[in-house]
Amino acid sequence: MSKAKHALSLQASLEAEAESLAKAEGTTLNQLINVAVAEKVSALRTSAYFKERAARADVAEALELLERAGDEEPWTGDAIPDGPGPMSRAGR
């Protein structure tokens, strides 16, 4: 992994807060900044991915799929429901 050096100017109050957080996390300010940038890049890429997927979406097909899903009440909890269906004891 190659590393690049970049001059970074932070407002004094932001730098102090970041240093405090880094110390509380047991890491360096440099590592905290790396993680913060990685999280932001990930968020932006995720947003772009979903926008691209949405642009290809077939709304009519999605609505048809939801219509076929039925209107039964979803089961809750961690118990396996009784009765017919692929998730029931009887459906296995």
C-alpha positions as a Markdown table, in Angstrom:
| # | Residue | x | y | z |
|---|---|---|---|---|
| 1 | Met | 0.0 | 0.0 | 0.0 |
| 2 | Ser | 1.5 | 3.3 | -1.0 |
| 3 | Lys | 1.0 | 6.4 | 1.1 |
| 4 | Ala | 0.7 | 10.0 | 0.0 |
| 5 | Lys | 1.4 | 12.9 | 2.2 |
| 6 | His | -1.0 | 15.9 | 2.1 |
| 7 | Ala | -0.9 | 19.1 | 4.0 |
| 8 | Leu | -4.1 | 19.5 | 5.9 |
| 9 | Ser | -5.3 | 22.7 | 7.5 |
| 10 | Leu | -7.9 | 22.2 | 10.2 |
| 11 | Gln | -9.6 | 24.9 | 12.3 |
| 12 | Ala | -8.0 | 24.9 | 15.7 |
| 13 | Ser | -11.2 | 23.8 | 17.4 |
| 14 | Leu | -11.8 | 21.0 | 15.0 |
| 15 | Glu | -8.2 | 19.8 | 15.3 |
| 16 | Ala | -8.5 | 19.8 | 19.1 |
| 17 | Glu | -11.7 | 17.8 | 19.0 |
| 18 | Ala | -10.2 | 15.3 | 16.5 |
| 19 | Glu | -7.1 | 14.9 | 18.7 |
| 20 | Ser | -9.3 | 14.3 | 21.7 |
| 21 | Leu | -11.3 | 11.7 | 19.9 |
| 22 | Ala | -8.2 | 10.0 | 18.6 |
| 23 | Lys | -6.8 | 9.8 | 22.1 |
| 24 | Ala | -10.0 | 8.4 | 23.5 |
| 25 | Glu | -10.0 | 5.8 | 20.7 |
| 26 | Gly | -6.4 | 4.9 | 21.4 |
| 27 | Thr | -5.2 | 5.9 | 18.0 |
| 28 | Thr | -3.4 | 8.7 | 16.2 |
| 29 | Leu | -4.9 | 11.8 | 14.6 |
| 30 | Asn | -3.5 | 10.6 | 11.3 |
| 31 | Gln | -5.3 | 7.2 | 11.7 |
| 32 | Leu | -8.6 | 8.9 | 12.8 |
| 33 | Ile | -8.4 | 11.1 | 9.6 |
| 34 | Asn | -7.8 | 8.1 | 7.4 |
| 35 | Val | -10.8 | 6.3 | 8.9 |
| 36 | Ala | -13.0 | 9.4 | 8.5 |
| 37 | Val | -12.0 | 9.8 | 4.9 |
| 38 | Ala | -12.6 | 6.1 | 4.2 |
| 39 | Glu | -16.0 | 6.3 | 5.8 |
| 40 | Lys | -16.9 | 9.3 | 3.6 |
| 41 | Val | -15.7 | 7.7 | 0.4 |
| 42 | Ser | -17.7 | 4.6 | 1.3 |
| 43 | Ala | -20.8 | 6.6 | 1.9 |
| 44 | Leu | -20.5 | 8.5 | -1.4 |
| 45 | Arg | -19.8 | 5.3 | -3.4 |
| 46 | Thr | -22.8 | 3.6 | -1.7 |
| 47 | Ser | -25.0 | 6.6 | -2.6 |
| 48 | Ala | -23.8 | 6.5 | -6.2 |
| 49 | Tyr | -24.4 | 2.8 | -6.4 |
| 50 | Phe | -28.0 | 3.1 | -5.3 |
| 51 | Lys | -28.7 | 6.0 | -7.6 |
| 52 | Glu | -27.4 | 4.0 | -10.5 |
| 53 | Arg | -29.5 | 1.0 | -9.5 |
| 54 | Ala | -32.6 | 3.2 | -9.1 |
| 55 | Ala | -32.1 | 4.6 | -12.6 |
| 56 | Arg | -32.3 | 1.0 | -13.9 |
| 57 | Ala | -35.3 | 0.1 | -11.8 |
| 58 | Asp | -38.5 | -1.2 | -13.3 |
| 59 | Val | -41.1 | 0.3 | -11.0 |
| 60 | Ala | -44.0 | -1.6 | -12.5 |
| 61 | Glu | -42.2 | -4.9 | -12.0 |
| 62 | Ala | -41.3 | -4.1 | -8.4 |
| 63 | Leu | -44.9 | -3.2 | -7.6 |
| 64 | Glu | -46.0 | -6.5 | -9.2 |
| 65 | Leu | -43.5 | -8.4 | -7.0 |
| 66 | Leu | -44.8 | -6.6 | -3.9 |
| 67 | Glu | -48.4 | -7.4 | -4.9 |
| 68 | Arg | -47.5 | -11.1 | -5.2 |
| 69 | Ala | -45.9 | -11.1 | -1.8 |
| 70 | Gly | -49.3 | -11.1 | -0.2 |
| 71 | Asp | -50.8 | -9.3 | 2.7 |
| 72 | Glu | -50.3 | -11.7 | 5.5 |
| 73 | Glu | -49.1 | -10.3 | 8.8 |
| 74 | Pro | -45.3 | -10.9 | 9.2 |
| 75 | Trp | -44.3 | -13.1 | 12.0 |
| 76 | Thr | -42.2 | -11.6 | 14.7 |
| 77 | Gly | -39.8 | -13.0 | 17.2 |
| 78 | Asp | -37.4 | -15.8 | 16.8 |
| 79 | Ala | -39.8 | -18.8 | 16.9 |
| 80 | Ile | -40.4 | -20.7 | 13.7 |
| 81 | Pro | -44.1 | -20.2 | 12.8 |
| 82 | Asp | -46.5 | -23.2 | 12.5 |
| 83 | Gly | -48.6 | -23.6 | 9.4 |
| 84 | Pro | -48.0 | -23.8 | 5.7 |
| 85 | Gly | -45.1 | -21.9 | 4.0 |
| 86 | Pro | -41.4 | -22.3 | 3.4 |
| 87 | Met | -40.4 | -20.8 | 6.7 |
| 88 | Ser | -42.8 | -23.0 | 8.8 |
| 89 | Arg | -42.0 | -26.3 | 10.5 |
| 90 | Ala | -44.6 | -27.9 | 8.1 |
| 91 | Gly | -43.0 | -26.4 | 5.0 |
| 92 | Arg | -39.6 | -28.0 | 5.6 |
